[in-house]
């Protein structure tokens, strides 16, 4: 729960960004959240740390490179 107006504003912004995603992408994110929730707490922490580092790395990329990474095809089912 947001404790300050700044935290609340940040959560609102993130919620709006999530809701702006296509339905299929939202569902993949919900599935990831459910899968992470099923993991042991130590594994959860490790995986969230990896996700944080990935997000920070992605945010530092120039827009064109970031777009390439985000739009890259994958062989894994989504």
GUKE-67027 format. One record per residue (C-alpha): residue in three letters; x, y, z. Coordinates in nm, 2 decimals. Layout:
BEGIN
<atom><rest>ALA</rest><u>X</u><v>Y</v><w>Z</w></atom>
...
***
This chain:
BEGIN
<atom><rest>UNK</rest><u>0.00</u><v>0.00</v><w>0.00</w></atom>
<atom><rest>UNK</rest><u>0.13</u><v>0.35</v><w>-0.09</w></atom>
<atom><rest>UNK</rest><u>0.25</u><v>0.54</v><w>0.22</w></atom>
<atom><rest>UNK</rest><u>0.31</u><v>0.88</v><w>0.07</w></atom>
<atom><rest>UNK</rest><u>0.15</u><v>1.08</v><w>-0.21</w></atom>
<atom><rest>UNK</rest><u>0.46</u><v>1.02</v><w>-0.42</w></atom>
<atom><rest>UNK</rest><u>0.44</u><v>0.65</v><w>-0.38</w></atom>
<atom><rest>UNK</rest><u>0.07</u><v>0.66</v><w>-0.46</w></atom>
<atom><rest>UNK</rest><u>0.14</u><v>0.86</v><w>-0.78</w></atom>
<atom><rest>UNK</rest><u>0.41</u><v>0.61</v><w>-0.88</w></atom>
<atom><rest>UNK</rest><u>0.17</u><v>0.32</v><w>-0.83</w></atom>
<atom><rest>UNK</rest><u>-0.10</u><v>0.50</v><w>-1.03</w></atom>
<atom><rest>UNK</rest><u>0.15</u><v>0.55</v><w>-1.31</w></atom>
<atom><rest>UNK</rest><u>0.25</u><v>0.19</v><w>-1.31</w></atom>
<atom><rest>UNK</rest><u>-0.11</u><v>0.07</v><w>-1.30</w></atom>
<atom><rest>UNK</rest><u>-0.20</u><v>0.29</v><w>-1.60</w></atom>
<atom><rest>UNK</rest><u>0.10</u><v>0.16</v><w>-1.79</w></atom>
<atom><rest>UNK</rest><u>-0.01</u><v>-0.20</v><w>-1.72</w></atom>
<atom><rest>UNK</rest><u>-0.36</u><v>-0.13</v><w>-1.82</w></atom>
<atom><rest>UNK</rest><u>-0.24</u><v>0.02</v><w>-2.15</w></atom>
<atom><rest>UNK</rest><u>-0.07</u><v>-0.30</v><w>-2.25</w></atom>
<atom><rest>UNK</rest><u>-0.25</u><v>-0.54</v><w>-2.49</w></atom>
<atom><rest>UNK</rest><u>-0.46</u><v>-0.80</v><w>-2.31</w></atom>
<atom><rest>UNK</rest><u>-0.22</u><v>-1.09</v><w>-2.40</w></atom>
<atom><rest>UNK</rest><u>0.07</u><v>-0.91</v><w>-2.25</w></atom>
<atom><rest>UNK</rest><u>-0.12</u><v>-0.83</v><w>-1.93</w></atom>
<atom><rest>UNK</rest><u>-0.21</u><v>-1.20</v><w>-1.91</w></atom>
<atom><rest>UNK</rest><u>0.16</u><v>-1.30</v><w>-1.95</w></atom>
<atom><rest>UNK</rest><u>0.25</u><v>-1.06</v><w>-1.67</w></atom>
<atom><rest>UNK</rest><u>-0.02</u><v>-1.20</v><w>-1.45</w></atom>
<atom><rest>UNK</rest><u>0.10</u><v>-1.55</v><w>-1.52</w></atom>
<atom><rest>UNK</rest><u>0.46</u><v>-1.45</v><w>-1.43</w></atom>
<atom><rest>UNK</rest><u>0.33</u><v>-1.30</v><w>-1.11</w></atom>
<atom><rest>UNK</rest><u>0.14</u><v>-1.62</v><w>-1.02</w></atom>
<atom><rest>UNK</rest><u>0.44</u><v>-1.84</v><w>-1.11</w></atom>
<atom><rest>UNK</rest><u>0.68</u><v>-1.62</v><w>-0.89</w></atom>
<atom><rest>UNK</rest><u>0.43</u><v>-1.63</v><w>-0.61</w></atom>
<atom><rest>UNK</rest><u>0.46</u><v>-2.02</v><w>-0.61</w></atom>
<atom><rest>UNK</rest><u>0.83</u><v>-2.01</v><w>-0.56</w></atom>
<atom><rest>UNK</rest><u>1.02</u><v>-2.05</v><w>-0.23</w></atom>
<atom><rest>UNK</rest><u>1.10</u><v>-1.72</v><w>-0.07</w></atom>
<atom><rest>UNK</rest><u>1.47</u><v>-1.75</v><w>-0.14</w></atom>
<atom><rest>UNK</rest><u>1.41</u><v>-1.83</v><w>-0.50</w></atom>
<atom><rest>UNK</rest><u>1.16</u><v>-1.54</v><w>-0.52</w></atom>
<atom><rest>UNK</rest><u>1.42</u><v>-1.30</v><w>-0.39</w></atom>
<atom><rest>UNK</rest><u>1.68</u><v>-1.42</v><w>-0.63</w></atom>
<atom><rest>UNK</rest><u>1.44</u><v>-1.39</v><w>-0.93</w></atom>
<atom><rest>UNK</rest><u>1.32</u><v>-1.05</v><w>-0.83</w></atom>
<atom><rest>UNK</rest><u>1.68</u><v>-0.93</v><w>-0.80</w></atom>
<atom><rest>UNK</rest><u>1.74</u><v>-1.06</v><w>-1.15</w></atom>
<atom><rest>UNK</rest><u>1.43</u><v>-0.88</v><w>-1.28</w></atom>
<atom><rest>UNK</rest><u>1.54</u><v>-0.56</v><w>-1.11</w></atom>
<atom><rest>UNK</rest><u>1.88</u><v>-0.58</v><w>-1.27</w></atom>
<atom><rest>UNK</rest><u>1.73</u><v>-0.66</v><w>-1.61</w></atom>
<atom><rest>UNK</rest><u>1.49</u><v>-0.36</v><w>-1.59</w></atom>
<atom><rest>UNK</rest><u>1.77</u><v>-0.13</v><w>-1.49</w></atom>
<atom><rest>UNK</rest><u>1.99</u><v>-0.25</v><w>-1.78</w></atom>
<atom><rest>UNK</rest><u>1.70</u><v>-0.22</v><w>-2.02</w></atom>
<atom><rest>UNK</rest><u>1.62</u><v>0.13</v><w>-1.91</w></atom>
<atom><rest>UNK</rest><u>1.98</u><v>0.24</v><w>-1.97</w></atom>
<atom><rest>UNK</rest><u>1.98</u><v>0.13</v><w>-2.33</w></atom>
<atom><rest>UNK</rest><u>1.92</u><v>0.38</v><w>-2.61</w></atom>
<atom><rest>UNK</rest><u>1.56</u><v>0.37</v><w>-2.73</w></atom>
<atom><rest>UNK</rest><u>1.64</u><v>0.19</v><w>-3.06</w></atom>
<atom><rest>UNK</rest><u>1.84</u><v>-0.08</v><w>-2.88</w></atom>
<atom><rest>UNK</rest><u>1.57</u><v>-0.11</v><w>-2.61</w></atom>
<atom><rest>UNK</rest><u>1.31</u><v>-0.15</v><w>-2.88</w></atom>
<atom><rest>UNK</rest><u>1.51</u><v>-0.43</v><w>-3.04</w></atom>
<atom><rest>UNK</rest><u>1.54</u><v>-0.62</v><w>-2.72</w></atom>
<atom><rest>UNK</rest><u>1.17</u><v>-0.58</v><w>-2.64</w></atom>
<atom><rest>UNK</rest><u>1.06</u><v>-0.68</v><w>-2.99</w></atom>
<atom><rest>UNK</rest><u>1.30</u><v>-0.96</v><w>-3.03</w></atom>
<atom><rest>UNK</rest><u>1.14</u><v>-1.29</v><w>-3.13</w></atom>
<atom><rest>UNK</rest><u>1.16</u><v>-1.58</v><w>-2.89</w></atom>
<atom><rest>UNK</rest><u>1.14</u><v>-1.96</v><w>-2.93</w></atom>
<atom><rest>UNK</rest><u>0.97</u><v>-2.00</v><w>-2.59</w></atom>
<atom><rest>UNK</rest><u>0.60</u><v>-2.02</v><w>-2.56</w></atom>
<atom><rest>UNK</rest><u>0.45</u><v>-1.70</v><w>-2.41</w></atom>
***
